[in-house]
Amino acid sequence: MTLARGFAVLHCFTSRDSQLSNAELAARTGMPKATISRFTYTLVRMGYLRANRINGKYQLGSAVLSIGYPLLASLNVRQAARPFMKALADAVGGTVALGMRDRLNVMYVESSLGGAQLPNPADAGLSFPIARTAMGRALLAAYAPGERTALINELRVKLPEQWARYRAAIEANLRAFEARGFCCSLGDWQPRTHAVAVPMRPLPDGEILVFNCSMPDYLLRQGQLTADIGPRLVAMVRSIEKALELR
């Protein structure tokens, strides 16, 4: 429990909220401020947080990267996928990214930028809600029925408002996935950004990775996302699986 609470403190920091005070951390975690003070003191001593001497707030320390890098380095699919991702990104003018599950989110571990400017440029480490994204819906579609049911139940219990709002879109994507091999999000995460996503066959250790292609709506012709870009992304993923000899 102590370890989980320490990680809860670290998970409060985001790209938008990169510096937080003890009071802000207490409000976000629900822990007493005295408890938060003990955690931040220990995490600073261990290098996972660092204190800003000007405003007294905390931000993530370099030790966080030392934990994450071995994971990225072990994903050799990133190196194999880069030329395929770049080719598709350049061809359609969008952004192609590779992601994996992070609790109730999907996290980018690799990206390739085309010519289009998106509101939130893709970068490794960015995390997005499963329910609201094409990548999250493709992950659900790739899971075995038991795993999918467990994750859906977790979404329903822990994020009831999000589940209620996006349930219909999720269920429609799961039904359509069998026929077309990809899932969609039409402005569900960013109002003017549309995306398709395709899961890759499981890696030897059972991990399922997902690729997506995001496009601003002003670059898309009517029907292009599902008639053209979706099938292109499916073909790209099959080529990467062949290069990696995944069966």
N, C-alpha and C positions, 0 to 999 in steps of 0.2 A: 504493500500500500504506500509506503514512503517513497519507493522508487517511482510508482505511478504518479504520485503527487508532484514529484520533481519534474517528471516529463510533462505534466500538465502545465507547469510554469513555463517551460521552454516552448510549448506549443502555442502559447499566447502571442508570441511574436510573429508578425507577418511583414510582407514587403511594405504595406501601408503603415503598420504600427511597429516600426523597427525599434522604438525606444519607449519603455514603459516604466512607471514608478511602482513602488511597493503597493500604493493604494490602488492603482489601476490593475495590477496583477491580482490583488485580493478581490476586487470587484469581478474580474473575469473568471477566476477559479472558484470563488465562493469560500476560500480559506481565510481565516483570521489574519489580520495584517502582521501580527507577531510571528505567526507561522511562516508567512511569506518572507519576512525579514530573515529568518533562519535559513530558508531555502536559497534566497538570493546571495546571502553571505557565503554559503557553501559552494554554490555554483560559480561564483566569482573566483573563489580560491582554486577551483578545479579547472577554470578556463572556459567553462561553458557559457558564462556571462561576463560582461565587462561593464564597469560603472563609468558613466559620463560625469566627469568632475564639474562640468559647467552647470548642468541642470539636475544632477542627482538621480537621473533615470538609468535604467539598465538596457543593454542590448546584447545580442548574441555574440559569443566569443569564438575564437578560432578553433577551439576543441570540437565544436559542432561539425565543422567541415571535416575534421580528422575522422569522425565517425562515418559521415556520408560518403567520402571519397572511395573507400574500399568497395562499397556497393556499386557505384558507377563503374569503377575499374573492372569489376567482375562481370558486367553485362557486355559481353563481346558482341552482342547483337547491335549495339550502338555503332561500332565501327563498320560492321557489315552493311548496316542500313543507310549510312550517311549518303553514299552516291545515289541510291534510289530515291531517298527523300529529297535531295537537292534537285534531282531531275524533275520530279513531279511538282515541287514548289515553283521552279522556274517556268514549267510548262503552263501551269494554271494561274500563276501570279499570287497564290495564297501562301499559307504557312502549313507545313507538315510537321507533326510532332509525334514522339513516341512516349507512352506513359505506362505507369503501373499503379496498382491499388495502394492507397495510403489511408487506412481506416475507412471512413465514409466518403473519401475523395479519390481522385486519380491525380497522380503527380507526374509532371513532365520530367523525363530523364534525358531527352535529346530533342532538338528541334532544328528545322531548316526554314529560313525565311525566303519567301518569294518577293515580288515587287510591291504587294499590297501592304498598306499601313493599317494594322489592327489596333483597337483601343489599348489592349494589354499585350505587348509583344511577347511571343513565346520564349521561355527560357527554362533551363533545367532548374528544378526545385519548385516551380510554380504548382500550386495545388488547386483543383477545381471540384465542385460537388458532383458526386456520381449521378444524382437524380436529374440534374439540370444540363448535363453535357452529353454529346454524342459519344464521347470516349467512355463515360460511365455506363451508358446504356449498352454499348458494345461489350463491355466487360461483363455485365449481367447476362447478356445473350450467350457469351462464351462459357459461362459456368455450367457445371453439371446441375441437374434439377435441384438436388439437395442443397448445394452451396448457394444457388440462386435464391431459393426460398429463404435460407437463413439470412442472407444479406438484405433481401426485401423486408423481412420482418424487423431487422435492425433499423433500417431506414424508417419504417412505419412507426417504431417505438421511439427512436431518438430524434427523428426529424419529422414529426407528424404534419406540420404545416407544409413543408417542402414535398412530402409524399402526397398529400392531398392535392396539391397544385399540379404536380407533374405525373401523377399516376397514369392518367389516360395516355400521355405521350410515351411513357415508358412501355406500357402494355402494347400500344400500337407498334412501337419499334421492335419489341420482342416477336410479335406476330410476323412482321414484315421481314425480319432478319433471315428467316429460313429460306425465303425466296430470292432475296437480293444480296445477302452476305454483308450488309453494312447497316449501321444505325445513323440517325440524323438528330440534329438539334437546330431548330429554326428560330434563332434569336432568344433561346431560353436562358443562356448565360449572359451574353451581351446582346442588347436589342437589335443591333444592325450587323451581327456576325452570325453566319450560318456555318454548320460543320457537318461532315460525315466522318464515321469512324469504323475501323475494321480490327477485330482481334486477331492476333497471331496464334498459330497452334502452340500449345504449351511447350515451354522449354523443358529440357531433361529433368530439372528439379520440380516441375509442375507449375512454375510461375507462368501466369498469362499476361502478356504485354499487349498493348493496344496502340494502333496508329490512328491519327486523325488528320484531316485537312480542313483548315478554317479559311473562310472567305468573307470579305465584307459584301453586304448585299448589293451594293452599287456595281460590283464587277460581275454579278451573276445574271445570266439570261434566264428567263422563265423555264423551269424544269431542268436546268443545267446541273444542279447539285446532285440530283438523283439519277439523271439519265447519262451523265458524262463523268463527273468527278468521282462519284461513288464507285462505279465500275473501274475507273483508273486506279483508285486506291486499293480495291480488291486485288487487281492485277499486280500492283506494286508489292503488296504483302505476300502474295503467292511467290513472287520472284525472290523476296528476301528469305522466305522459308526454304526455297530450293537451294539458295546459296548457303544456308545454314544446315541443310540436310535434315530439316525437321519433317517428321512423318506423323 
